[in-house]
Amino acid sequence: MSTFKELGLNKNIIKALTDLGYENPTEIQLKAIPQVLSSSEDLKAFAQTGTGKTAAFSLPILEQIDAESKDTQVVILSPTRELALQIANNIEEFSKYLDGVKTLAVYGGASIEDQIKKLKRGVQIVVGTPGRTVDLINRKQLKLNNIKWLVLDEADEMLNMGFKDELDKVLAVTPKEKQTLLFSATFPQEVERIAKNYMYKPVELSAGTKNKGSDQVSHQYYVVSERNRYAALKRIADVNPDIYSIIFCRTRRETQEIADKLIKDGYNADALHGDLSQAQRDSVMEKFRKKHLQLLVATDVAARGLDVNDLTHVINHKLPDQIESYTHRSGRTGRAGKEGISIAIVTGREKGKLHPIERIIGKKFVKTPVPTGKEICQNQLFKLIDKVHDIEINETEINDFLPSIYEKLEGLNREELIKRFVSLEFNTFLSYYENAPDLNDSEHMRGVDSRGKRRDDENMSRFFINIGRKDRLNPARLIGLINDQQIAKNIEIGQIEILDTFSFFELDKNYQDETISAFQQNDVEFEGRSVNVEKTEKKRSGRGGKSRNSNDSRSGGGRRRSKDRKANNEGNFSGFGRKKPSSNKSAFGGSKSSRRRKG
């Protein structure tokens, strides 16, 4: 296997890499470093998350940079401030034995005046988010005259986050005589467009197959009803006592709600999303890196650039809207040669979304049953016994107390002591999971009535729309029509019923008024017909299938509300991944107060 020295890097860079424990280059480093060192051609490189992309583009640049000049020679764009800071920190570590090389991270949420002062003092490498970089260019504070390298890291994610205009701006105003290095984990059409418009005959490198998931990650899915989604999440956490995971949600609100529930239920958890201040984000990430938190609930955007290598699991509380985002999510685990598990919690009607993801990652999802109470108790109990077996005994401190302890326990044999000890630690846990319900959505029929009609989803509102099959309406076109109204970003669409001359659809009940307003204000037309949308009551089950609304009576059927509340509210007692009511210590040794958000 090649070494970094054999790739052509100087002794000062090699020394820094040795200090950091870098021994052999990864596949993308092995391919990219010689290419950038030996050629000024543009480079389009595919590399999965966690494969060492930062070193792949920064090491050959550091080898060639002019340390005697204070001019900015490198601009590196990244989608988030966390990733920008991580890249800048990595480059500072790589260049610590290179005299005169200075790196600056520029991003929103920090003082632009401070960043301008540092730019004026001279920095060769600027790592920035697209918005702040454009701001500094417009203020004529970021000088581009001597730019030799422009790096687009995580280009696909920058486009997903809506930075197309900013990328176009930077690419358009940087000098033509430069080397553009584009690194991306996936290559959707928009990334290919950038490569076509702003790169000249780029060399293409690939570490692995484009858009394919990491070989170190296995993929599982659990099928549950919507009302059991959170309960299933808790069981997944409980059955894995050593879990260290990011839980991905689609919206900031959902992220905070799930984190708040987990904290209330005693888990070592917290939220990471765009509504937090920089100080709050830094505090949460510091706790997570130190493993004072086991579960980090995050949005896709907030989780970009997290420098965490030991995650055991990535859990998709809900699948992302963009298929490519799943690759980014799952790439958070299975890093640095370690194995990881990516889990998707889906309802029966969401299962079809797994197939296109499987085609992209080149792997199959394995259907896995939601753990039973017995399985959870067994795993947690054996974990407890292992901890007892492996604990170090402080002979000096405990010896003075032993005579009194032996006296109090006199008369109890070995078997009785073990039983009492286990019962003391475990009775509450066993009681909590006693007669725990089955949460698996067997053949997607949990949550349906005896006639096969699906019961109410209490989070959805039902709407009537005056177009149907005769207007050439189908579910896909109806979804497109709804999305065109821009009611809310990533709004959840529920059941759809297409009839001959009218139809019904369900949307997130939190956007009920916005839905009606959007269709009224936009004067929507479909196939030449004026579209009318009205709120309608959900169908109710009962004899004769009568409904409360005449529109609904035309579609027949009925629904009933499930009376089984236990699975939806699995109580507040927690296992060893959570604090027990009698304990103030976390599974990682943190105090009770350390689990609460300070911000």
FISEMI-953729 format. One record per residue (C-alpha): y, z, x. Coordinates in steps of 0.05 Angstrom, whole numbers. Layout:
residues N
v|w|u
Y|Z|X .
...
//
This chain:
residues 599
v|w|u
0|0|0 .
70|-17|26 .
119|36|46 .
195|37|36 .
204|25|110 .
163|-39|105 .
209|-63|49 .
267|-66|99 .
306|-2|84 .
342|34|141 .
322|102|170 .
378|141|134 .
355|117|66 .
282|130|85 .
301|200|106 .
333|214|39 .
273|187|2 .
227|231|43 .
268|292|26 .
260|274|-48 .
184|266|-41 .
183|191|-49 .
123|163|-12 .
105|94|-37 .
145|45|-79 .
127|32|-152 .
110|-39|-175 .
180|-56|-197 .
209|-28|-132 .
158|-66|-91 .
181|-131|-124 .
256|-120|-134 .
277|-88|-68 .
256|-146|-22 .
285|-197|-72 .
354|-164|-74 .
354|-153|1 .
336|-225|18 .
373|-264|-35 .
440|-266|-71 .
408|-298|-133 .
415|-265|-200 .
356|-223|-222 .
325|-212|-290 .
274|-156|-286 .
228|-125|-337 .
206|-53|-323 .
181|0|-370 .
218|65|-378 .
200|114|-324 .
178|64|-271 .
233|76|-221 .
284|23|-241 .
343|61|-212 .
313|60|-142 .
293|-13|-151 .
364|-37|-158 .
404|18|-121 .
364|21|-55 .
374|-52|-35 .
448|-47|-55 .
457|16|-13 .
425|-21|45 .
478|-75|41 .
541|-38|18 .
603|-35|62 .
614|39|72 .
677|28|112 .
713|-4|53 .
738|40|-3 .
738|-18|-52 .
692|-15|-113 .
635|-62|-96 .
584|-44|-150 .
590|-34|-225 .
528|-7|-261 .
529|-5|-337 .
483|41|-377 .
478|56|-451 .
493|131|-451 .
530|183|-411 .
466|220|-397 .
435|158|-365 .
500|143|-328 .
500|213|-298 .
427|208|-281 .
436|142|-245 .
497|168|-207 .
460|231|-186 .
401|190|-162 .
445|145|-121 .
481|205|-90 .
413|233|-70 .
391|166|-41 .
456|159|-1 .
466|230|24 .
455|208|97 .
500|146|89 .
569|167|113 .
627|144|70 .
588|120|9 .
617|149|-55 .
591|142|-127 .
628|158|-192 .
601|163|-263 .
652|143|-317 .
638|157|-390 .
671|179|-455 .
677|252|-471 .
704|269|-402 .
776|267|-376 .
795|195|-361 .
853|220|-319 .
804|255|-271 .
762|192|-267 .
824|150|-251 .
844|198|-195 .
775|191|-163 .
778|115|-170 .
845|115|-134 .
815|155|-76 .
763|101|-69 .
690|95|-93 .
643|39|-75 .
596|49|-135 .
617|60|-207 .
565|77|-259 .
592|75|-330 .
581|68|-403 .
606|2|-431 .
663|33|-472 .
694|74|-417 .
685|19|-366 .
723|-31|-410 .
777|22|-421 .
787|30|-346 .
788|-46|-337 .
841|-54|-392 .
883|1|-358 .
876|-38|-293 .
848|24|-260 .
779|-5|-245 .
792|-61|-195 .
741|-117|-199 .
766|-164|-144 .
713|-142|-93 .
654|-132|-139 .
591|-158|-105 .
538|-130|-153 .
538|-120|-228 .
477|-83|-255 .
459|-80|-329 .
409|-23|-337 .
373|-15|-404 .
408|-78|-429 .
367|-80|-493 .
389|-10|-512 .
462|-25|-499 .
457|-83|-548 .
420|-40|-599 .
477|10|-595 .
529|-43|-612 .
559|-54|-542 .
554|-130|-546 .
630|-141|-543 .
638|-92|-486 .
583|-126|-446 .
614|-194|-458 .
681|-167|-435 .
655|-138|-370 .
612|-199|-355 .
670|-245|-369 .
722|-211|-324 .
679|-195|-263 .
682|-246|-206 .
637|-306|-210 .
615|-296|-138 .
572|-235|-150 .
499|-218|-159 .
480|-197|-230 .
419|-153|-237 .
393|-144|-308 .
339|-91|-320 .
308|-81|-388 .
246|-50|-418 .
244|-102|-474 .
273|-172|-479 .
297|-187|-549 .
337|-250|-563 .
405|-218|-550 .
384|-198|-480 .
359|-268|-467 .
427|-294|-492 .
464|-252|-440 .
419|-278|-386 .
430|-349|-408 .
506|-344|-415 .
524|-300|-355 .
470|-309|-303 .
458|-370|-259 .
386|-391|-252 .
361|-318|-249 .
297|-300|-214 .
251|-265|-263 .
209|-206|-242 .
162|-165|-285 .
126|-100|-272 .
72|-105|-324 .
76|-147|-388 .
142|-156|-424 .
153|-104|-478 .
84|-74|-466 .
76|1|-468 .
55|44|-409 .
-19|46|-392 .
-12|121|-383 .
5|132|-457 .
-44|135|-514 .
-20|123|-585 .
-41|162|-647 .
-19|162|-720 .
-26|211|-777 .
-22|189|-850 .
10|240|-896 .
51|241|-960 .
126|244|-952 .
129|316|-975 .
78|337|-922 .
113|302|-863 .
146|366|-836 .
84|408|-849 .
42|358|-809 .
93|360|-753 .
85|436|-748 .
9|431|-746 .
12|379|-690 .
55|428|-651 .
9|486|-666 .
-56|451|-647 .
-26|437|-578 .
-7|506|-549 .
22|475|-486 .
62|421|-521 .
126|399|-487 .
154|343|-530 .
211|302|-556 .
211|292|-631 .
247|228|-651 .
286|222|-716 .
326|163|-741 .
392|195|-760 .
436|252|-735 .
430|289|-800 .
355|285|-801 .
352|307|-729 .
394|369|-742 .
355|386|-806 .
287|382|-772 .
312|423|-712 .
342|476|-759 .
276|481|-796 .
236|489|-732 .
283|542|-705 .
280|580|-772 .
204|576|-769 .
206|607|-699 .
193|548|-654 .
227|540|-586 .
266|480|-610 .
336|450|-611 .
372|385|-630 .
404|331|-588 .
448|280|-623 .
516|247|-621 .
553|300|-662 .
545|352|-606 .
600|362|-555 .
585|346|-482 .
581|421|-467 .
530|431|-523 .
489|371|-500 .
489|396|-429 .
467|466|-453 .
410|438|-494 .
385|393|-438 .
389|449|-387 .
345|493|-432 .
296|435|-444 .
290|418|-370 .
277|491|-353 .
224|491|-409 .
259|546|-448 .
250|496|-504 .
183|465|-521 .
209|417|-574 .
272|374|-569 .
290|338|-634 .
332|277|-616 .
359|210|-639 .
342|148|-600 .
412|142|-572 .
417|215|-550 .
350|212|-514 .
367|153|-470 .
367|171|-397 .
333|239|-402 .
306|257|-334 .
243|294|-356 .
176|276|-325 .
127|326|-354 .
128|312|-428 .
59|320|-459 .
77|285|-525 .
128|241|-559 .
127|250|-634 .
157|199|-681 .
177|241|-742 .
195|173|-771 .
185|105|-739 .
247|71|-711 .
281|15|-749 .
279|-30|-687 .
208|-43|-665 .
229|-48|-592 .
255|24|-596 .
184|49|-601 .
171|26|-530 .
231|66|-506 .
208|127|-545 .
136|126|-521 .
161|113|-450 .
189|183|-447 .
119|210|-435 .
63|186|-388 .
111|184|-329 .
101|196|-254 .
27|180|-260 .
14|231|-314 .
-18|217|-381 .
18|226|-446 .
9|218|-521 .
55|182|-569 .
46|203|-642 .
71|169|-705 .
74|208|-771 .
72|156|-827 .
62|153|-901 .
12|105|-932 .
64|52|-946 .
91|57|-875 .
24|44|-842 .
37|-31|-841 .
96|-20|-793 .
46|-1|-738 .
16|-71|-732 .
78|-106|-702 .
86|-47|-655 .
14|-55|-633 .
27|-128|-617 .
87|-109|-573 .
56|-51|-535 .
-12|-85|-528 .
-49|-24|-552 .
-80|0|-617 .
-59|63|-653 .
-117|112|-664 .
-118|143|-733 .
-122|218|-725 .
-133|270|-779 .
-80|324|-787 .
-109|387|-755 .
-141|437|-801 .
-124|511|-799 .
-191|526|-766 .
-178|476|-709 .
-109|505|-697 .
-135|577|-696 .
-190|557|-647 .
-142|523|-598 .
-91|579|-601 .
-144|633|-592 .
-176|600|-532 .
-107|590|-502 .
-94|665|-510 .
-160|683|-477 .
-145|636|-419 .
-78|670|-409 .
-110|739|-409 .
-164|716|-360 .
-113|686|-312 .
-59|739|-315 .
-40|773|-250 .
-47|849|-252 .
8|891|-221 .
-36|947|-194 .
22|987|-165 .
61|992|-230 .
3|1002|-277 .
-40|1052|-239 .
1|1113|-262 .
-12|1096|-335 .
-86|1080|-330 .
-115|1151|-337 .
-78|1162|-403 .
-98|1092|-428 .
-172|1104|-411 .
-169|1170|-447 .
-140|1139|-510 .
-192|1083|-510 .
-251|1128|-495 .
-309|1115|-540 .
-295|1040|-550 .
-345|994|-517 .
-328|926|-486 .
-343|886|-550 .
-301|932|-593 .
-242|928|-545 .
-244|852|-545 .
-247|849|-621 .
-189|897|-629 .
-147|861|-577 .
-159|793|-610 .
-146|821|-679 .
-80|853|-656 .
-55|786|-630 .
-87|741|-681 .
-93|772|-750 .
-26|746|-775 .
-41|676|-749 .
-110|675|-781 .
-81|699|-846 .
-27|645|-845 .
-77|588|-838 .
-130|618|-884 .
-145|568|-939 .
-93|520|-910 .
-92|456|-951 .
-113|388|-925 .
-50|349|-909 .
-84|282|-895 .
-64|226|-942 .
-135|202|-954 .
-134|127|-965 .
-60|137|-983 .
-80|167|-1050 .
-52|237|-1040 .
11|238|-1081 .
-16|191|-1136 .
-39|208|-1205 .
-107|194|-1236 .
-87|124|-1257 .
-65|104|-1187 .
10|109|-1201 .
49|142|-1145 .
83|207|-1162 .
156|221|-1153 .
188|225|-1085 .
242|277|-1097 .
284|249|-1041 .
293|181|-1076 .
335|155|-1133 .
311|97|-1176 .
355|37|-1193 .
350|-21|-1242 .
372|-90|-1219 .
378|-150|-1267 .
340|-202|-1225 .
266|-213|-1216 .
211|-262|-1201 .
242|-318|-1242 .
302|-314|-1195 .
255|-322|-1136 .
264|-249|-1117 .
211|-217|-1074 .
210|-149|-1037 .
235|-179|-972 .
294|-213|-1005 .
310|-151|-1045 .
311|-109|-981 .
356|-161|-949 .
403|-159|-1009 .
407|-83|-1005 .
420|-83|-931 .
475|-136|-939 .
515|-85|-979 .
519|-39|-918 .
511|22|-962 .
493|66|-902 .
464|54|-833 .
388|58|-832 .
384|77|-906 .
313|90|-928 .
285|44|-982 .
227|69|-1024 .
184|36|-1077 .
200|-33|-1102 .
176|-64|-1168 .
190|-138|-1179 .
182|-160|-1252 .
197|-227|-1286 .
271|-219|-1304 .
289|-152|-1273 .
265|-104|-1220 .
268|-32|-1196 .
279|-2|-1127 .
286|67|-1097 .
337|90|-1045 .
354|155|-1010 .
384|198|-1066 .
440|221|-1019 .
471|151|-1027 .
466|144|-1102 .
540|136|-1116 .
551|92|-1054 .
496|45|-1078 .
527|34|-1147 .
597|27|-1116 .
574|-23|-1063 .
543|-71|-1113 .
603|-65|-1161 .
657|-75|-1108 .
622|-132|-1072 .
614|-176|-1134 .
543|-191|-1111 .
510|-256|-1131 .
438|-278|-1122 .
414|-349|-1134 .
477|-362|-1174 .
469|-300|-1218 .
517|-241|-1219 .
478|-180|-1197 .
482|-115|-1236 .
453|-49|-1210 .
446|14|-1251 .
418|83|-1238 .
356|95|-1280 .
313|156|-1291 .
246|159|-1256 .
185|148|-1299 .
151|210|-1325 .
76|217|-1337 .
50|238|-1404 .
12|213|-1463 .
29|143|-1479 .
66|134|-1413 .
134|142|-1447 .
195|142|-1404 .
265|170|-1410 .
297|102|-1401 .
285|39|-1440 .
289|-4|-1378 .
233|34|-1346 .
189|28|-1408 .
181|-46|-1394 .
146|-33|-1329 .
96|16|-1357 .
60|71|-1321 .
83|142|-1309 .
92|195|-1257 .
85|269|-1251 .
111|320|-1201 .
60|353|-1157 .
53|428|-1168 .
23|441|-1100 .
81|471|-1062 .
41|506|-1007 .
32|444|-963 .
107|429|-967 .
128|500|-948 .
78|523|-896 .
110|591|-889 .
149|619|-832 .
96|649|-788 .
87|613|-722 .
32|608|-670 .
37|612|-595 .
83|551|-593 .
129|593|-635 .
150|666|-633 .
110|716|-673 .
150|763|-717 .
135|821|-670 .
152|786|-605 .
217|768|-570 .
185|724|-516 .
174|649|-520 .
111|614|-497 .
149|594|-434 .
175|664|-422 .
245|654|-450 .
278|707|-491 .
289|702|-565 .
363|690|-556 .
350|631|-509 .
320|591|-566 .
384|592|-606 .
438|541|-596 .
499|571|-561 .
546|514|-582 .
//
